Amino acid sequence: MAIPATLREYLRACDIDYEEVKHPHEVNASRVAQQSHITGEQLAKAVMLHGRSGYRIAVLPSTCDADLDSLSQLFDEPMELATEDEIVSRFRDCDPGATIPVGQAYGLQVYVDDMLRHQPDIYFDAGDHETLLHMSGNEFEKLMGNSPHGPFSRHH
């Protein structure tokens, strides 16, 4: 599968410089990082959350878990993980389980964990289980634009 059109068009509209990195079909983030010869701290993952006011995306290093208590405080409402069905219905042109961090392209508010903010290079799922997108940390900052950020992850 190619990069979903929704994502490709959004990256083009934002004038983001990136490269595609192919890897063998894999759904486990630590194995993707290993196969791609990158650290888990450079591999950003997206977690879709559900609260009273709707859905959001939390973007954090693949080596971490989302701290729902911290996120609930950040949003001032109880947050829970979205179900697989909720994720699939929002990211229709992505493979199931391949949620992308660029939720803005899908009309979602995105929040970025502080641990990603100073990485020299960032990689993330391109919407399938065989492609990563790679960009400089500066391009990632540009892509995330005015997305709120904070400390809301914890190491596994």
DSSP file with accessible surface (Angstrom, degrees, kcal/mol):
  #  RESIDUE AA STRUCTURE BP1 BP2  ACC     N-H-->O    O-->H-N    N-H-->O    O-->H-N    TCO  KAPPA ALPHA  PHI   PSI    X-CA   Y-CA   Z-CA
    1    1 A M              0   0   93      0, 0.0   129,-0.1     0, 0.0     2,-0.1   0.000 360.0 360.0 360.0 139.8    0.0    0.0    0.0
    2    2 A A        -     0   0   62      1,-0.2     3,-0.1   125,-0.1   129,-0.1  -0.354 360.0 -68.0 -83.3 172.2    1.2    3.5   -0.8
    3    3 A I        -     0   0    7      1,-0.1    -1,-0.2    -2,-0.1   124,-0.1  -0.394  67.6 -97.7 -58.8 132.7    1.1    6.4    1.6
    4    4 A P     >  -     0   0    6      0, 0.0     4,-2.7     0, 0.0     3,-0.3  -0.254  26.4-125.1 -55.4 141.4   -2.6    7.3    2.0
    5    5 A A  H  > S+     0   0   66      1,-0.2     4,-2.9     2,-0.2     5,-0.3   0.871 109.5  59.4 -57.2 -38.1   -3.7   10.2   -0.2
    6    6 A T  H  > S+     0   0   55      1,-0.2     4,-1.7     2,-0.2    -1,-0.2   0.929 111.7  39.8 -57.3 -46.2   -5.0   12.1    2.8
    7    7 A L  H  > S+     0   0    0     -3,-0.3     4,-2.7     2,-0.2     5,-0.2   0.937 114.6  51.7 -70.1 -46.9   -1.5   12.1    4.4
    8    8 A R  H  X S+     0   0   62     -4,-2.7     4,-2.2     1,-0.2    -2,-0.2   0.925 112.0  46.9 -58.2 -45.4    0.4   12.7    1.2
    9    9 A E  H  X S+     0   0  101     -4,-2.9     4,-2.7    -5,-0.2    -1,-0.2   0.893 111.7  51.0 -65.1 -39.0   -1.7   15.7    0.3
   10   10 A Y  H  X S+     0   0   65     -4,-1.7     4,-2.0    -5,-0.3    -2,-0.2   0.933 110.4  48.5 -65.0 -44.1   -1.4   17.2    3.8
   11   11 A L  H  <>S+     0   0    0     -4,-2.7     5,-2.2     1,-0.2     4,-0.3   0.904 113.0  48.6 -62.2 -40.1    2.4   16.8    3.7
   12   12 A R  H ><5S+     0   0  149     -4,-2.2     3,-1.4    -5,-0.2    -2,-0.2   0.934 110.0  51.1 -65.0 -45.0    2.5   18.5    0.3
   13   13 A A  H 3<5S+     0   0   86     -4,-2.7    -1,-0.2     1,-0.3    -2,-0.2   0.845 112.4  46.7 -62.3 -32.6    0.2   21.3    1.5
   14   14 A C  T 3<5S-     0   0   41     -4,-2.0    -1,-0.3    -5,-0.2    -2,-0.2   0.440 109.5-125.7 -88.3  -1.6    2.5   21.9    4.5
   15   15 A D  T < 5 +     0   0  123     -3,-1.4     2,-0.5    -4,-0.3    -3,-0.2   0.933  45.9 173.3  56.1  51.4    5.6   21.8    2.3
   16   16 A I      < -     0   0   12     -5,-2.2     2,-0.6    -6,-0.1    -1,-0.2  -0.795  28.2-141.1 -95.5 131.3    7.2   19.0    4.5
   17   17 A D        +     0   0  122     -2,-0.5   119,-0.4   119,-0.0     2,-0.3  -0.808  41.3 145.7 -91.6 118.9   10.5   17.4    3.3
   18   18 A Y        -     0   0   59     -2,-0.6     2,-0.3   117,-0.1   117,-0.2  -0.940  35.8-141.3-146.8 166.9   10.4   13.7    4.0
   19   19 A E  E     -A  134   0A 101    115,-2.3   115,-2.7    -2,-0.3     2,-0.4  -0.968  20.8-122.1-131.4 151.6   11.6   10.4    2.7
   20   20 A E  E     -A  133   0A  75     -2,-0.3     2,-0.5   113,-0.2   113,-0.2  -0.776  20.9-163.4 -91.5 136.0    9.9    7.0    2.7
   21   21 A V  E     -A  132   0A  34    111,-3.0   111,-2.9    -2,-0.4     2,-0.2  -0.973   9.8-151.1-121.7 111.9   11.7    4.1    4.4
   22   22 A K  E     +A  131   0A 129     -2,-0.5   109,-0.2   109,-0.2   108,-0.0  -0.550  19.8 171.6 -80.9 149.3   10.5    0.6    3.4
   23   23 A H        -     0   0   16    107,-2.2     3,-0.1    -2,-0.2     9,-0.1  -0.972  42.5 -78.4-148.7 160.7   10.7   -2.3    5.9
   24   24 A P        -     0   0   84      0, 0.0    11,-0.1     0, 0.0   107,-0.0  -0.278  69.9 -77.6 -59.0 149.7    9.5   -5.9    6.0
   25   25 A H  S    S+     0   0  109    105,-0.1     2,-0.3     2,-0.0   105,-0.2  -0.262  73.5 152.1 -52.7 123.0    5.8   -6.1    7.0
   26   26 A E        -     0   0   27    103,-2.2    -3,-0.0    -3,-0.1    -1,-0.0  -0.973  37.5-173.5-158.7 139.3    5.7   -5.7   10.7
   27   27 A V        +     0   0  103     -2,-0.3     2,-0.6   103,-0.0    -1,-0.1   0.583  65.1  94.0-108.7 -16.4    3.2   -4.4   13.3
   28   28 A N     >  -     0   0   59      1,-0.2     4,-2.3     2,-0.0     3,-0.2  -0.687  65.6-150.3 -82.9 120.0    5.5   -4.5   16.4
   29   29 A A  H  > S+     0   0   36     -2,-0.6     4,-2.6     1,-0.2     5,-0.2   0.871  93.7  52.5 -61.1 -40.3    7.1   -1.0   16.9
   30   30 A S  H  > S+     0   0   79      1,-0.2     4,-2.3     2,-0.2    -1,-0.2   0.899 111.5  47.0 -67.6 -34.2   10.3   -2.3   18.5
   31   31 A R  H  > S+     0   0  119     -3,-0.2     4,-3.1     2,-0.2     5,-0.2   0.883 109.9  53.4 -72.3 -35.3   10.9   -4.7   15.6
   32   32 A V  H  X S+     0   0   10     -4,-2.3     4,-2.0     2,-0.2    -2,-0.2   0.946 110.9  46.9 -60.6 -46.4   10.2   -2.0   13.1
   33   33 A A  H  <>S+     0   0    6     -4,-2.6     5,-2.3     2,-0.2     4,-0.5   0.936 113.7  48.3 -60.9 -43.8   12.8    0.2   14.8
   34   34 A Q  H ><5S+     0   0  140     -4,-2.3     3,-1.2     1,-0.2    -2,-0.2   0.941 112.9  46.6 -62.5 -48.1   15.3   -2.7   14.9
   35   35 A Q  H 3<5S+     0   0   67     -4,-3.1    -1,-0.2     1,-0.3    -2,-0.2   0.820 115.3  47.2 -63.9 -30.4   14.7   -3.6   11.2
   36   36 A S  T 3<5S-     0   0   20     -4,-2.0    -1,-0.3    -5,-0.2    -2,-0.2   0.415 109.8-123.7 -92.8  -0.5   15.0    0.1   10.2
   37   37 A H  T < 5 +     0   0  171     -3,-1.2     2,-0.3    -4,-0.5    -3,-0.2   0.905  69.6 120.5  59.0  46.4   18.2    0.6   12.3
   38   38 A I      < -     0   0   20     -5,-2.3    -1,-0.2    -6,-0.1     2,-0.2  -0.892  65.8-101.6-130.7 164.8   16.8    3.5   14.3
   39   39 A T    >>  -     0   0   67     -2,-0.3     3,-1.1     1,-0.1     4,-0.7  -0.556  25.9-121.4 -85.1 155.2   16.2    4.0   18.0
   40   40 A G  T 34 S+     0   0   12      1,-0.3    22,-1.2     2,-0.2    23,-0.6   0.765 112.6  63.2 -64.4 -24.8   12.8    3.6   19.6
   41   41 A E  T 34 S+     0   0   72      1,-0.2    -1,-0.3    20,-0.2    78,-0.1   0.752 103.2  48.6 -70.9 -24.4   13.1    7.2   20.8
   42   42 A Q  T <4 S+     0   0   30     -3,-1.1    81,-2.7    80,-0.1     2,-0.8   0.632  94.1  85.6 -86.9 -16.6   13.2    8.4   17.2
   43   43 A L  E  < S-b  123   0A   8     -4,-0.7    19,-2.8    -3,-0.3     2,-0.3  -0.794  70.1-156.2 -91.1 109.0   10.1    6.3   16.2
   44   44 A A  E     -bC 124  61A   3     79,-3.2    81,-0.6    -2,-0.8     2,-0.3  -0.659   8.4-165.9 -85.7 138.5    7.0    8.3   17.0
   45   45 A K  E     - C   0  60A  57     15,-3.2    15,-2.2    -2,-0.3     2,-0.4  -0.896  12.6-133.0-121.7 156.2    3.7    6.4   17.5
   46   46 A A  E     - C   0  59A  16     53,-0.5     2,-0.5    -2,-0.3    13,-0.2  -0.906  13.4-168.2-110.5 136.3    0.2    7.7   17.6
   47   47 A V  E     - C   0  58A  26     11,-2.6    11,-2.9    -2,-0.4     2,-0.5  -0.992  15.8-143.2-121.8 121.8   -2.4    6.8   20.2
   48   48 A M  E     - C   0  57A   5     -2,-0.5    34,-2.7     9,-0.2     2,-0.3  -0.749  21.0-165.4 -88.4 131.1   -6.0    7.8   19.6
   49   49 A L  E     -DC  81  56A   0      7,-3.1     7,-1.8    -2,-0.5     2,-0.4  -0.812  10.1-151.4-115.9 156.2   -7.8    8.9   22.6
   50   50 A H  E     +DC  80  55A  53     30,-3.1    30,-2.0    -2,-0.3     2,-0.2  -0.996  24.1 154.9-131.3 129.2  -11.5    9.4   23.4
   51   51 A G  E >   - C   0  54A  10      3,-2.2     3,-1.9    -2,-0.4    28,-0.1  -0.808  59.5 -81.4-137.4-177.8  -13.0   11.9   25.8
   52   52 A R  T 3  S+     0   0  187     26,-0.5     3,-0.1     1,-0.3    27,-0.1   0.847 127.9  49.4 -56.3 -35.6  -16.3   13.8   26.3
   53   53 A S  T 3  S-     0   0   77      1,-0.3    -1,-0.3     0, 0.0     2,-0.3   0.319 120.8 -96.7 -93.4  11.5  -15.2   16.4   23.8
   54   54 A G  E <   -C   51   0A  23     -3,-1.9    -3,-2.2     2,-0.0    -1,-0.3  -0.753  58.7 -24.1 119.6-160.8  -14.2   14.0   21.1
   55   55 A Y  E     +C   50   0A  63     -2,-0.3    54,-0.6    -5,-0.2     2,-0.3  -0.655  48.9 174.9 -98.0 150.0  -11.2   12.3   19.7
   56   56 A R  E     -Ce  49 109A  31     -7,-1.8    -7,-3.1    -2,-0.3     2,-0.5  -0.950  24.7-127.6-144.2 163.6   -7.5   13.3   19.9
   57   57 A I  E     -Ce  48 110A   0     52,-2.4    54,-2.6    -2,-0.3     2,-0.5  -0.967  13.8-161.1-116.6 129.5   -4.1   12.0   18.9
   58   58 A A  E     -Ce  47 111A   0    -11,-2.9   -11,-2.6    -2,-0.5     2,-0.5  -0.935   9.8-156.9-104.7 129.6   -1.2   11.7   21.4
   59   59 A V  E     +Ce  46 112A   0     52,-2.9    54,-3.0    -2,-0.5   -13,-0.2  -0.947  26.3 150.5-111.8 124.8    2.2   11.4   19.7
   60   60 A L  E     -C   45   0A   0    -15,-2.2   -15,-3.2    -2,-0.5     6,-0.1  -0.925  50.3 -73.2-147.3 165.7    4.9    9.8   21.8
   61   61 A P  E >   -C   44   0A   0      0, 0.0     3,-1.9     0, 0.0   -17,-0.2  -0.341  41.9-122.3 -63.2 147.6    8.1    7.7   21.4
   62   62 A S  T 3  S+     0   0    8    -19,-2.8   -21,-0.2   -22,-1.2   -32,-0.1   0.694 110.0  65.1 -65.7 -16.2    7.5    4.1   20.5
   63   63 A T  T 3  S+     0   0   31    -23,-0.6    93,-1.7   -20,-0.2    -1,-0.3   0.418  99.6  67.0 -83.4   1.0    9.4    3.1   23.7
   64   64 A C  E <   -H  155   0B   0     -3,-1.9     2,-0.3    91,-0.2    91,-0.2  -0.774  69.9-135.4-122.2 163.9    6.8    4.7   25.9
   65   65 A D  E     -H  154   0B  61     89,-3.2    89,-2.1    -2,-0.3     2,-0.3  -0.872  35.2-103.4-111.8 151.1    3.1    4.3   26.9
   66   66 A A  E     -H  153   0B  15     -2,-0.3     2,-1.0    87,-0.2    87,-0.2  -0.579  27.5-136.2 -72.5 131.8    0.6    7.1   27.1
   67   67 A D     >  -     0   0   35     85,-2.9     4,-2.4    -2,-0.3     5,-0.2  -0.809  17.2-167.5 -90.3  99.8    0.0    8.1   30.7
   68   68 A L  H  > S+     0   0   53     -2,-1.0     4,-2.7     1,-0.2    11,-0.3   0.826  84.3  56.4 -63.0 -31.3   -3.8    8.4   30.7
   69   69 A D  H  > S+     0   0  127      2,-0.2     4,-2.1     1,-0.2    -1,-0.2   0.945 109.8  44.9 -64.7 -45.2   -3.9   10.2   34.1
   70   70 A S  H  > S+     0   0   35      1,-0.2     4,-2.6     2,-0.2    -2,-0.2   0.911 114.8  48.7 -63.8 -41.6   -1.5   12.9   32.8
   71   71 A L  H  X S+     0   0    0     -4,-2.4     4,-2.5     2,-0.2    -2,-0.2   0.899 108.6  53.1 -66.3 -38.7   -3.5   13.2   29.6
   72   72 A S  H  X>S+     0   0   26     -4,-2.7     5,-1.8     2,-0.2     4,-0.8   0.907 112.0  45.8 -62.5 -39.6   -6.8   13.5   31.5
   73   73 A Q  H  <5S+     0   0  160     -4,-2.1     3,-0.5     2,-0.2    -2,-0.2   0.925 111.2  52.6 -67.1 -43.1   -5.2   16.3   33.6
   74   74 A L  H  <5S+     0   0   81     -4,-2.6    -2,-0.2     1,-0.2    -1,-0.2   0.903 118.7  35.4 -59.0 -41.7   -3.9   18.0   30.4
   75   75 A F  H  <5S-     0   0   20     -4,-2.5    -1,-0.2     2,-0.3    -2,-0.2   0.485 103.7-129.6 -91.8  -6.2   -7.3   17.9   28.8
   76   76 A D  T  <5S+     0   0  141     -4,-0.8    -3,-0.2    -3,-0.5    -4,-0.1   0.882  80.2  79.9  57.3  38.3   -9.3   18.5   32.0
   77   77 A E  S   <S-     0   0   18     -5,-1.8    -2,-0.3    -6,-0.2    -1,-0.2  -0.935  94.1 -83.7-162.6 153.2  -11.5   15.6   31.2
   78   78 A P        -     0   0   84      0, 0.0   -26,-0.5     0, 0.0     2,-0.4  -0.414  47.3-161.6 -64.0 133.5  -11.3   11.8   31.6
   79   79 A M        +     0   0   12    -11,-0.3     2,-0.3   -28,-0.1   -28,-0.2  -0.922  12.1 177.3-117.9 144.7   -9.5   10.2   28.6
   80   80 A E  E     -D   50   0A 122    -30,-2.0   -30,-3.1    -2,-0.4     2,-0.2  -0.936  39.1 -88.3-138.1 163.1   -9.5    6.6   27.5
   81   81 A L  E     -D   49   0A  96     -2,-0.3   -32,-0.3   -32,-0.2     2,-0.1  -0.477  46.0-116.7 -70.1 139.5   -8.0    4.8   24.6
   82   82 A A        -     0   0   12    -34,-2.7   -34,-0.1    -2,-0.2     2,-0.1  -0.403  32.3-108.7 -70.5 154.3  -10.1    4.7   21.4
   83   83 A T     >  -     0   0   75      1,-0.1     4,-2.3    -2,-0.1     5,-0.2  -0.394  26.2-109.1 -79.3 162.9  -11.3    1.3   20.3
   84   84 A E  H  > S+     0   0   96      1,-0.2     4,-2.8     2,-0.2     5,-0.2   0.902 121.3  53.4 -58.5 -40.2  -10.0   -0.4   17.1
   85   85 A D  H  > S+     0   0  134      1,-0.2     4,-2.2     2,-0.2    -1,-0.2   0.898 108.1  49.7 -62.7 -40.8  -13.3    0.3   15.4
   86   86 A E  H  > S+     0   0   37      2,-0.2     4,-1.3     1,-0.2    -1,-0.2   0.908 112.6  47.8 -64.3 -40.1  -13.2    4.0   16.3
   87   87 A I  H  X S+     0   0   20     -4,-2.3     4,-2.8     2,-0.2     3,-0.4   0.947 111.7  48.8 -65.6 -47.9   -9.6    4.2   14.9
   88   88 A V  H  < S+     0   0   60     -4,-2.8     6,-0.2     1,-0.2    -2,-0.2   0.896 109.0  53.4 -61.1 -39.1  -10.5    2.4   11.7
   89   89 A S  H  < S+     0   0   56     -4,-2.2     3,-0.4    -5,-0.2    -1,-0.2   0.835 114.7  41.0 -68.6 -28.4  -13.5    4.6   11.1
   90   90 A R  H  < S+     0   0   89     -4,-1.3     2,-0.7    -3,-0.4    -2,-0.2   0.877 119.2  43.2 -84.4 -40.2  -11.4    7.8   11.4
   91   91 A F  S >< S+     0   0    4     -4,-2.8     3,-1.9     1,-0.2    -1,-0.2  -0.490  71.4 158.9-104.0  62.8   -8.3    6.6    9.5
   92   92 A R  T 3  S+     0   0  205     -2,-0.7    -1,-0.2    -3,-0.4    -2,-0.1   0.781  70.5  49.0 -60.8 -31.8  -10.3    5.0    6.6
   93   93 A D  T 3  S+     0   0   49     -3,-0.2     2,-0.3     2,-0.1    -1,-0.3   0.308  98.9  83.6 -96.2  12.5   -7.4    5.0    4.1
   94   94 A C  S <  S-     0   0   13     -3,-1.9    34,-0.2    -6,-0.2     3,-0.1  -0.795  88.9-100.7-107.4 154.8   -4.8    3.5    6.6
   95   95 A D    >   -     0   0   50     32,-3.1     3,-2.2    -2,-0.3    -2,-0.1  -0.464  53.7 -89.5 -66.8 144.4   -4.3   -0.2    7.3
   96   96 A P  T 3  S+     0   0   86      0, 0.0    -1,-0.1     0, 0.0   -11,-0.1  -0.298 116.4  20.0 -54.8 134.0   -5.9   -1.2   10.6
   97   97 A G  T 3  S+     0   0   43    -13,-0.2     2,-0.2    -3,-0.1    31,-0.1   0.443  97.7 102.5  85.5  -0.8   -3.5   -0.7   13.5
   98   98 A A    <   +     0   0    1     -3,-2.2    -3,-0.2    29,-0.2     2,-0.1  -0.370  48.9 171.7-111.3  52.9   -1.3    1.7   11.5
   99   99 A T        -     0   0   19     -2,-0.2   -53,-0.5   -53,-0.2    26,-0.2  -0.411  23.7-140.0 -63.1 133.8   -2.5    4.9   13.1
  100  100 A I        -     0   0    0     -2,-0.1    26,-0.1    26,-0.1   -55,-0.1  -0.718  11.0-131.3-100.2 149.6   -0.4    7.9   11.9
  101  101 A P  S    S+     0   0    1      0, 0.0     2,-1.9     0, 0.0     3,-0.3   0.657  91.6  85.8 -70.1 -15.2    0.7   10.8   14.1
  102  102 A V    >   +     0   0    0      1,-0.2     3,-1.4     2,-0.1     4,-0.3  -0.397  47.2 153.5 -87.8  62.9   -0.4   13.4   11.6
  103  103 A G  G > > +     0   0    0     -2,-1.9     5,-2.4     1,-0.3     3,-1.9   0.751  59.1  76.5 -63.5 -22.2   -4.0   13.5   12.9
  104  104 A Q  G > 5S+     0   0   39      1,-0.3     3,-1.6    -3,-0.3    -1,-0.3   0.851  86.9  61.0 -56.6 -35.0   -4.4   17.0   11.7
  105  105 A A  G < 5S+     0   0   22     -3,-1.4    -1,-0.3     1,-0.3    -2,-0.2   0.718 108.4  44.2 -64.7 -19.9   -4.8   15.6    8.2
  106  106 A Y  G < 5S-     0   0   28     -3,-1.9    -1,-0.3    -4,-0.3    -2,-0.2   0.110 125.2 -98.8-111.8  16.8   -7.9   13.8    9.5
  107  107 A G  T < 5S+     0   0   67     -3,-1.6     2,-0.4     1,-0.2    -3,-0.2   0.694  80.1 133.1  77.4  20.2   -9.3   16.7   11.4
  108  108 A L      < -     0   0    8     -5,-2.4     2,-0.3    -6,-0.1    -1,-0.2  -0.816  60.0-118.0-107.0 144.5   -8.0   15.6   14.8
  109  109 A Q  E     -e   56   0A  89    -54,-0.6   -52,-2.4    -2,-0.4     2,-0.4  -0.591  34.4-151.1 -73.5 136.2   -6.3   17.7   17.4
  110  110 A V  E     -e   57   0A   1     -2,-0.3     2,-0.4   -54,-0.2   -52,-0.2  -0.917  12.2-165.4-116.3 140.0   -2.7   16.4   18.0
  111  111 A Y  E     -e   58   0A  30    -54,-2.6   -52,-2.9    -2,-0.4     2,-0.5  -0.988  12.0-150.1-124.0 132.5   -0.6   16.6   21.2
  112  112 A V  E     -ef  59 149A   5     36,-2.3    38,-1.6    -2,-0.4   -52,-0.2  -0.894  14.9-124.7-110.8 130.1    3.1   15.9   21.1
  113  113 A D  E >   - f   0 150A   2    -54,-3.0     3,-2.0    -2,-0.5     4,-0.4  -0.466  22.4-124.3 -69.4 140.8    5.1   14.4   24.0
  114  114 A D  G >  S+     0   0   56     36,-2.0     3,-1.3     1,-0.3     4,-0.4   0.770 104.6  72.0 -57.9 -27.5    8.0   16.6   25.0
  115  115 A M  G 3  S+     0   0   71      1,-0.3     3,-0.3    35,-0.2    -1,-0.3   0.730  97.9  49.8 -64.1 -20.3   10.5   13.7   24.5
  116  116 A L  G X  S+     0   0    2     -3,-2.0     3,-1.2   -57,-0.2    -1,-0.3   0.608  89.1  84.6 -88.4 -12.0   10.0   13.9   20.7
  117  117 A R  T <  S+     0   0   66     -3,-1.3    -1,-0.2    -4,-0.4    -2,-0.1   0.684  95.4  35.0 -73.4 -17.6   10.6   17.7   20.5
  118  118 A H  T 3  S+     0   0  163     -4,-0.4    -1,-0.3    -3,-0.3    -2,-0.1   0.138  80.3 126.6-125.6  24.3   14.4   17.6   20.4
  119  119 A Q    <   -     0   0   44     -3,-1.2     3,-0.1     1,-0.1    -3,-0.0  -0.620  56.5-141.0 -77.9 138.3   15.2   14.5   18.3
  120  120 A P  S    S+     0   0   88      0, 0.0    17,-2.6     0, 0.0     2,-0.3   0.833  88.1  23.1 -68.6 -29.8   17.4   15.2   15.3
  121  121 A D  E     - G   0 136A  53     15,-0.3     2,-0.4    16,-0.1    15,-0.2  -0.995  69.1-162.4-137.6 143.0   15.4   12.7   13.2
  122  122 A I  E     - G   0 135A   0     13,-2.9    13,-2.3    -2,-0.3     2,-0.3  -0.980   4.7-173.4-127.1 139.0   11.9   11.4   13.5
  123  123 A Y  E     +bG  43 134A  34    -81,-2.7   -79,-3.2    -2,-0.4     2,-0.3  -0.951  11.0 169.3-124.3 146.6   10.3    8.4   11.9
  124  124 A F  E     -bG  44 133A   0      9,-1.8     9,-3.1    -2,-0.3   -79,-0.1  -0.992  41.5 -79.2-156.0 161.0    6.7    7.3   12.0
  125  125 A D  E     - G   0 132A  39    -81,-0.6     7,-0.2    -2,-0.3     4,-0.1  -0.297  30.2-150.5 -59.0 136.3    4.2    4.9   10.4
  126  126 A A        -     0   0    0      5,-2.2    -1,-0.1     2,-0.2     6,-0.1   0.215  59.0 -80.9 -96.9  14.0    3.0    6.0    7.0
  127  127 A G  S    S+     0   0    0      1,-0.5   -32,-3.1     4,-0.2     2,-0.2   0.454 110.8  65.0 102.6  -0.4   -0.4    4.3    7.3
  128  128 A D  S    S-     0   0    1      3,-0.4    -1,-0.5   -34,-0.2    -2,-0.2  -0.735  88.6-108.7-134.5-171.9    0.6    0.8    6.4
  129  129 A H  S    S+     0   0   19     -2,-0.2  -103,-2.2     1,-0.1     3,-0.1   0.102 109.1  53.3-108.4  22.5    2.8   -1.8    8.1
  130  130 A E  S    S+     0   0   80   -105,-0.2  -107,-2.2     1,-0.2     2,-0.4   0.369  97.1  62.5-135.0   1.3    5.7   -1.6    5.5
  131  131 A T  E     -A   22   0A   0   -109,-0.2    -5,-2.2    -3,-0.1    -3,-0.4  -0.995  50.5-169.9-138.8 133.8    6.6    2.1    5.3
  132  132 A L  E     -AG  21 125A   3   -111,-2.9  -111,-3.0    -2,-0.4     2,-0.5  -0.879  19.8-136.1-110.0 151.0    8.0    4.7    7.7
  133  133 A L  E     -AG  20 124A   0     -9,-3.1    -9,-1.8    -2,-0.3     2,-0.4  -0.909  20.9-161.3-101.6 136.3    8.2    8.4    6.9
  134  134 A H  E     +AG  19 123A  26   -115,-2.7  -115,-2.3    -2,-0.5     2,-0.3  -0.964  19.2 154.8-119.3 134.5   11.5   10.0    7.9
  135  135 A M  E     - G   0 122A   4    -13,-2.3   -13,-2.9    -2,-0.4  -117,-0.1  -0.973  44.8 -91.2-150.0 161.8   12.1   13.7    8.4
  136  136 A S  E  >  - G   0 121A  45   -119,-0.4     4,-2.4    -2,-0.3   -15,-0.3  -0.311  39.8-111.6 -67.8 159.2   14.4   15.9   10.4
  137  137 A G  H  > S+     0   0    9    -17,-2.6     4,-2.5     1,-0.2     5,-0.2   0.873 120.4  55.7 -58.6 -35.1   13.4   17.0   13.8
  138  138 A N  H  > S+     0   0  135    -18,-0.3     4,-2.2     2,-0.2    -1,-0.2   0.905 107.6  47.2 -65.9 -40.6   13.0   20.6   12.4
  139  139 A E  H  > S+     0   0   38      2,-0.2     4,-3.0     1,-0.2    -2,-0.2   0.897 110.9  52.7 -66.6 -37.8   10.6   19.3    9.7
  140  140 A F  H  X S+     0   0    2     -4,-2.4     4,-2.7     2,-0.2    -2,-0.2   0.927 108.8  49.4 -62.9 -43.5    8.6   17.4   12.4
  141  141 A E  H  X S+     0   0   59     -4,-2.5     4,-1.1     2,-0.2    -1,-0.2   0.911 112.4  48.3 -60.1 -42.9    8.4   20.6   14.5
  142  142 A K  H  < S+     0   0   96     -4,-2.2     3,-0.3     1,-0.2    -2,-0.2   0.923 111.9  49.7 -62.7 -43.7    7.1   22.4   11.4
  143  143 A L  H  < S+     0   0    5     -4,-3.0    -2,-0.2     1,-0.2    -1,-0.2   0.894 111.4  47.3 -62.6 -42.4    4.6   19.6   10.7
  144  144 A M  H >< S+     0   0   10     -4,-2.7     3,-2.8     1,-0.2    -1,-0.2   0.659  87.0 167.7 -77.5 -13.9    3.3   19.6   14.2
  145  145 A G  T 3<  -     0   0   47     -4,-1.1    -1,-0.2    -3,-0.3    -2,-0.1  -0.062  67.5  -3.4  47.4-119.1    3.0   23.5   14.0
  146  146 A N  T 3  S+     0   0  168     -3,-0.1    -1,-0.3    -4,-0.1     3,-0.1   0.139  91.0 142.7 -94.6  20.0    1.0   24.8   16.9
  147  147 A S    <   -     0   0   17     -3,-2.8   -36,-0.2     1,-0.1   -35,-0.1  -0.399  56.5-112.8 -62.0 132.5    0.1   21.4   18.4
  148  148 A P        -     0   0   49      0, 0.0   -36,-2.3     0, 0.0     2,-0.3  -0.263  38.3-166.4 -61.2 154.6    0.2   21.5   22.1
  149  149 A H  E     +f  112   0A  83    -38,-0.2   -36,-0.2    -3,-0.1   -38,-0.0  -0.919  18.5 140.2-139.9 166.2    2.9   19.5   23.9
  150  150 A G  E     -f  113   0A   6    -38,-1.6   -36,-2.0    -2,-0.3     2,-0.9  -0.965  56.9 -68.6 175.8 177.4    3.7   18.3   27.3
  151  151 A P        +     0   0  104      0, 0.0   -38,-0.1     0, 0.0    -2,-0.0  -0.785  65.4 134.9 -90.5 103.9    5.1   15.4   29.3
  152  152 A F        +     0   0    4     -2,-0.9   -85,-2.9   -82,-0.0     2,-0.3   0.137  43.8  83.8-137.5  22.5    2.5   12.6   29.1
  153  153 A S  E     -H   66   0B  21    -87,-0.2     2,-0.3   -83,-0.1   -87,-0.2  -0.868  49.4-164.3-123.7 160.9    4.4    9.4   28.4
  154  154 A R  E     -H   65   0B 126    -89,-2.1   -89,-3.2    -2,-0.3    -2,-0.0  -0.993  32.6-100.5-140.0 145.5    6.2    6.9   30.5
  155  155 A H  E      H   64   0B 109     -2,-0.3   -91,-0.2   -91,-0.2   -92,-0.0  -0.334 360.0 360.0 -64.9 145.7    8.7    4.2   29.6
  156  156 A H              0   0  141    -93,-1.7    -1,-0.1    -2,-0.0   -92,-0.0  -0.232 360.0 360.0 -55.1 360.0    7.3    0.7   29.3
